[in-house]
Amino acid sequence: MSKPCKLDGEPRLWSEGDSINDLTALLHCAYAKWVDHGIRFVASYQDDGTTATRIRERECWILTSAGTIVGTVTLYLPKPDSPCEWYKRPGVAVLCQLAVEPTHQRHGHGRGLVTWCEQRAVALGAKDLALDTAERLSTLIAWYEGLGFRKVDYHQWRNVEHRNVVLSKDLSKNPLSRGEIR
Ligand SMILES: CC(C)(COP(=O)(O)OP(=O)(O)OC[C@H]1O[C@@H](n2cnc3c(N)ncnc32)[C@H](O)[C@@H]1OP(=O)(O)O)[C@@H](O)C(=O)NCCC(=O)NCCS
């Protein structure tokens, strides 16, 4: 495991002064490990325009260390016409584009970002926090299950080859993940 990095503080919202190119680069390098497993997440190859579209009108949170983006997650309240059935349910908030820069992984930052989303989801009035990920990535799914998420559905996005499992956490029943932003 790499040496823990000192974060500049709590997650902060993406702002216009931040580099979309740096955010895209972080997503590419974090998601690259799944390409070796045969899973091509859009985040592993998307261009800056797609990154900008995927954070527009959503809460994009970033973690920085010495001014460099080392982690990110995006949170939103889906529209009722979402292609994903579970996301149409009232009171569901969704997190996506969760990533921690590889040399900063395994220090609790990922868990901390999920906890942050749980707090934000509650503040936005959501009852559940959901996400979807490749159904074949059992270790990643187990990590989410360890944070209190459970499998609720499957979904096939039109622009990806693999099928995704939908995971959700009932925020009214489950305590917040014990994540720390360190
Ligand atoms: C998923 C991801 C965000 C997790 O980020 P992270 O910062 O490594 O997450 P955490 O450190 O909170 O937890 C990860 C692991 O480190 C362990 N860990 C955390 N702090 C630790 C510490 N101080 N010492 C030892 N282990 C530690 C956790 O127990 C967990 O272990 P496990 O995976 O073996 O069960 C990161 O791996 C990533 O960016 N992956 C690529 C993109 C991706 O898959 N995103 C999600 C798509 S749905």
The ligand as an SDF file (V2000), in Angstrom:
LIG
                    3D

 48 50  0  0  0  0  0  0  0  0999 V2000
  -13.4150    1.8390   -5.8720 C   0  0  0  0  0  0  0  0  0  0  0  0
  -12.4340    2.9040   -5.4120 C   0  0  0  0  0  0  0  0  0  0  0  0
  -13.0720    4.2870   -5.5980 C   0  0  0  0  0  0  0  0  0  0  0  0
  -12.1470    2.6850   -3.9300 C   0  0  0  0  0  0  0  0  0  0  0  0
  -11.2820    3.7280   -3.5080 O   0  0  0  0  0  0  0  0  0  0  0  0
  -10.2790    3.5470   -2.2620 P   0  0  0  0  0  0  0  0  0  0  0  0
   -9.8470    4.8960   -1.8460 O   0  0  0  0  0  0  0  0  0  0  0  0
   -9.2410    2.5440   -2.5930 O   0  0  0  0  0  0  0  0  0  0  0  0
  -11.2930    2.9310   -1.2050 O   0  0  0  0  0  0  0  0  0  0  0  0
  -11.0280    2.6080    0.3460 P   0  0  0  0  0  0  0  0  0  0  0  0
   -9.6230    2.8540    0.6910 O   0  0  0  0  0  0  0  0  0  0  0  0
  -12.0760    3.3160    1.1060 O   0  0  0  0  0  0  0  0  0  0  0  0
  -11.3370    1.0840    0.4300 O   0  0  0  0  0  0  0  0  0  0  0  0
  -10.7030    0.1870   -0.4410 C   0  0  0  0  0  0  0  0  0  0  0  0
   -9.9840   -0.9050    0.2670 C   0  0  0  0  0  0  0  0  0  0  0  0
   -8.9200   -0.3980    1.0550 O   0  0  0  0  0  0  0  0  0  0  0  0
   -9.0300   -0.9290    2.3700 C   0  0  0  0  0  0  0  0  0  0  0  0
   -8.4450    0.0940    3.2350 N   0  0  0  0  0  0  0  0  0  0  0  0
   -8.8840    1.3310    3.4270 C   0  0  0  0  0  0  0  0  0  0  0  0
   -8.0740    1.9890    4.2610 N   0  0  0  0  0  0  0  0  0  0  0  0
   -7.0830    1.1200    4.5910 C   0  0  0  0  0  0  0  0  0  0  0  0
   -5.9340    1.2220    5.4090 C   0  0  0  0  0  0  0  0  0  0  0  0
   -5.6320    2.3500    6.0760 N   0  0  0  0  0  0  0  0  0  0  0  0
   -5.1210    0.1550    5.4580 N   0  0  0  0  0  0  0  0  0  0  0  0
   -5.4200   -0.9720    4.7880 C   0  0  0  0  0  0  0  0  0  0  0  0
   -6.4930   -1.1100    4.0010 N   0  0  0  0  0  0  0  0  0  0  0  0
   -7.3080   -0.0790    3.9090 C   0  0  0  0  0  0  0  0  0  0  0  0
  -10.4770   -1.1320    2.5480 C   0  0  0  0  0  0  0  0  0  0  0  0
  -10.7780   -2.0460    3.5760 O   0  0  0  0  0  0  0  0  0  0  0  0
  -10.8010   -1.7190    1.1990 C   0  0  0  0  0  0  0  0  0  0  0  0
  -10.2780   -3.0290    1.1500 O   0  0  0  0  0  0  0  0  0  0  0  0
  -10.7980   -4.1380    0.1850 P   0  0  0  0  0  0  0  0  0  0  0  0
  -10.9950   -3.4740   -1.1730 O   0  0  0  0  0  0  0  0  0  0  0  0
   -9.6830   -5.1040    0.1600 O   0  0  0  0  0  0  0  0  0  0  0  0
  -12.0710   -4.6620    0.7780 O   0  0  0  0  0  0  0  0  0  0  0  0
  -11.0930    2.8180   -6.1780 C   0  0  0  0  0  0  0  0  0  0  0  0
  -10.5840    1.5140   -6.0690 O   0  0  0  0  0  0  0  0  0  0  0  0
  -11.2060    3.2020   -7.6320 C   0  0  0  0  0  0  0  0  0  0  0  0
  -11.0510    4.3730   -8.0140 O   0  0  0  0  0  0  0  0  0  0  0  0
  -11.4370    2.1830   -8.4980 N   0  0  0  0  0  0  0  0  0  0  0  0
  -11.5190    2.3990   -9.9310 C   0  0  0  0  0  0  0  0  0  0  0  0
  -12.8070    3.0810  -10.3130 C   0  0  0  0  0  0  0  0  0  0  0  0
  -13.9950    2.3020   -9.8210 C   0  0  0  0  0  0  0  0  0  0  0  0
  -14.0300    1.0850   -9.8330 O   0  0  0  0  0  0  0  0  0  0  0  0
  -15.0240    3.0610   -9.4010 N   0  0  0  0  0  0  0  0  0  0  0  0
  -16.2860    2.4890   -8.9860 C   0  0  0  0  0  0  0  0  0  0  0  0
  -17.0560    2.0810  -10.1870 C   0  0  0  0  0  0  0  0  0  0  0  0
  -18.6870    1.5720   -9.7380 S   0  0  0  0  0  0  0  0  0  0  0  0
  1  2  1  0
  2  3  1  0
  2  4  1  0
  2 36  1  0
  4  5  1  0
  5  6  1  0
  6  7  2  0
  6  8  1  0
  6  9  1  0
  9 10  1  0
 10 11  2  0
 10 12  1  0
 10 13  1  0
 13 14  1  0
 14 15  1  0
 15 16  1  0
 15 30  1  0
 16 17  1  0
 17 18  1  0
 17 28  1  0
 18 19  1  0
 18 27  1  0
 19 20  2  0
 20 21  1  0
 21 22  1  0
 21 27  2  0
 22 23  1  0
 22 24  2  0
 24 25  1  0
 25 26  2  0
 26 27  1  0
 28 29  1  0
 28 30  1  0
 30 31  1  0
 31 32  1  0
 32 33  2  0
 32 34  1  0
 32 35  1  0
 36 37  1  0
 36 38  1  0
 38 39  2  0
 38 40  1  0
 40 41  1  0
 41 42  1  0
 42 43  1  0
 43 44  2  0
 43 45  1  0
 45 46  1  0
 46 47  1  0
 47 48  1  0
M  END
$$$$
